[in-house]
């Protein structure tokens, strides 16, 4: 009878330890789920930031192309004006010789 009482007491202690472990792992699991949710939210936020940065990068590329095109147009216009001024100077020079 004493042996069975010791066995029951040991079994009760083991059940108590198991219940404590269950509570511990439930808390730990909840904490891990919370962290996972936070990391997921941060991931979604960073993905949105990445999309915005990609859009900005594309706009910068387009802007750089337009700037280059405009710069070439300005240079070409300047050359054309210089050419026209030279022609006018040549005409004036011819008129003044006569």
Buried (B, 14 or more C-beta within 10 A) or exposed (E): EEEEEEEEEEEEEEEEEEEEEEEEEEEEEEEEEEEEEEEEEEEEEEEEEEEEEEEEEEEEEEEEEEEEEEEEEEEEEEEEEEEEEEEEEEEEEEEEEE
